[in-house]
């Protein structure tokens, strides 16, 4: 039989044959070494409490705090609660109202969304100030992201589509993902453009950004 190192059984098995079958001795060993066994087990597994992908609930909240991201939003997010007969708030889309959330909107982010935002924040904490650096951090979180730097101390964030998770759409519109270097003006974030035209941008020609007489100027 395999015995877990430093468990109660591990220490009991160290007894000589004279005492190995004596119940009083076994109980005494168990009572004496239990605190030390528990402490060793805690220390050996402590690292698991800091594994981001396995964290849930309060554990995830505490890890988010260490990263610098709160689970709670400043302004309640509307239009995100689960709803039947909805094309955008049905199963695997809408969020269930929490026990302390007001009916007017969600205030505490669910674990899955919160985890994704924490991962993005970890990348942003080492941001080098460049637009490619922003894309690298935010693309895994937001699909259809467009970031435009005018070169004249103005920046704009746009999305070419709404997100599969309504919470992310609302947070984007509230500016939670809009970052800029000091002294740079952030224009209000926008989702899609009139008639599906690209956003305006200099020195760019993609399905999302285009130049003069083509791109939509915010």
N, C-alpha and C positions, 0 to 999 in steps of 0.2 A: 504493500500500500504506500502510495506517495504522500508524504506529509509536507504541508506548506511550511517553509522555513519561518521560524520565530512565531509560529502559532502555538496555542496551548498544547496541542498534541505533540508538537516538536519538543517542547520542554519535558513533557511527561514521558516521552520515549527515551529521555536521557537517564531515567531512573535505573538503578541496578535491578537485577532479577528479584532481589529480596523485597522490593517495594513496588514493583511494576504492576502488581495485581491488588495492592492495598488501596481501597477506595478512599480512606481518610487521607492518605498521602497524595493521591491523585487530586483530591479536592483542595488540599492545601497548596499544591503547586499551581492549580488553576487559579485560586484566589490571589496568590502572591504575584504571579507573572502576568495576569490579565492586563493591568494598566500599561506595563512595558510592551506587551504584544500589540495592544491597540495603538500605542504611540508609534511603534515601528511601522505598523501597517499604514497609519496616516501619513507618515513622512515618505514612505515608499510610493504612495499613490497621490501625493499632493500635487504633482505636476498635472494630473488629469483635471484638476479644478481650473486650470488656466488654458485648457485646450478649447479654442474658440468654437470649433465646429461641433463640439459635444455639449456646449453650454446651453442651458435653457433657464427661463424664468429669472429669478433673482440673481443667479450666478451670471447670466448674460448681462443683466443690468449693471452689475458690479464691474464686469470686464469692459462694458461700454464706457463706464465712468472713467476707468483708467485710460482708455483711448481718447476720451474727451467728447463723447457723443451721448447725449441724453436720450432715454427712451421716450420722454414726454415732449410733445410739440407745444410751441408757444400759442398757436391759434388752432382751435379744433378743426380737424379735417372733415369736410362735408362731402357727401356723395360717395362714401366709401363703404358703408355698411352693407352686409349681405342682403340681397333682395330676390325674391322669386320673380319669375317672368321678366328678368332683366338680361340684356345681352352683354352687359359689362360688369354686373355685380352678382352674378350667379355663383355656382360651385367653383371653388378654386380661384375665385376672383375677388368677390366682396369679403370684407372682414366682419367677424362677429362682434357685436357690441360688448365691451368688457363690463365687469360689475361696477366700475366707478366712472365709466364714460358717460358724458351727458348725451341725451338723445339728439342734441343739436350737432354733434360731431365727435369723432374719435380723438382722444388726447394721448393715449399710450400705444406705442407701436407694438404690433404682434412680433413674436420671436423671429419668424422667418424674414420679415422685412427689416427688422432691427439688426439682425445678423449681417444682411447684405450691406446695410449702411455702415456698420462698424468696419467691415472689410474695406469699403471704399475710403473711410476715414483714415485707416491705417496707411493706405497708399498716399493720401493727401497730406498726411503728417510729414512726409518726406518729399513733398512737391518741390520741384526745382524752379517754379515760377513760369514755366513754359506752357503753351497751349497743348503740345503733344503730351506733356506730363498730365494735364487735366484729362485728356482723352483716355490715357492709359488707366487712370483711376476711376473714371465715371462710366466708360463704355460697358463694363460688366454689369453696371447697375441700371443704366438708362439706354434704351434702344432708340435709334434715330437722332442721336445727339448732334447738335451743331453749335460750335463755339466760334465766335467771330471777334477778332481783335482788330479794331480799326486802325491801330497805329497812332491814333490821336487821343489816347487816354480814355477810350471808351471800349467796353466789352459787352457782348450780347450772347445770351444762351437761348437756344431754340431746340424744339423737338419736332421732327417731321411726322410724328404719330403719337397718339396717346399710348400709355403703358398698359401692359397686361394686368398689372397690379394697380388699381385706382389710387391707392395711397401714394405711390411714387409720383403719379401725375399731379396730385394735389400738392405734394411737398415741393415738386419742381416749380409749380406756379407761385408758390409762396416764397421762392428764392432760397430754399434750403441747400441747393447744390450750386448756387452761383458764387463763384470765387473770383477774386481779382487781386493783382498786386496793389500795394498801397498807392493811393493817388489816382487810381483808374476808376472811372465812373461805370457802374453796372446798369445797363438798360434793363427794363422789365422783361422777364422771361416770357416766351410765347410758344404755343404749340400749333404747328402747321402754319401755312401761309395761304392767302387768298388764291383760289383756283389751283392749289397744289404747286404754285410756282416756287422755285428755289429761293432761299434767303440770299440777300445781296452780300457780296464779299469781294474785295479786291484780291487779285492774284490767286483766284480759286475758280475751278470749273468742274463741279461734280453734280450729282443728281440733287444734292441738298444746298449747294452754294454756287452762285453764278455771279457774273459781273454786270457791267453797265447795260441798261435797257433790257435786262433779263431778270436779274435777281430782285427780290422784293425787299425794299429798304424799310427797316423798322423805324 
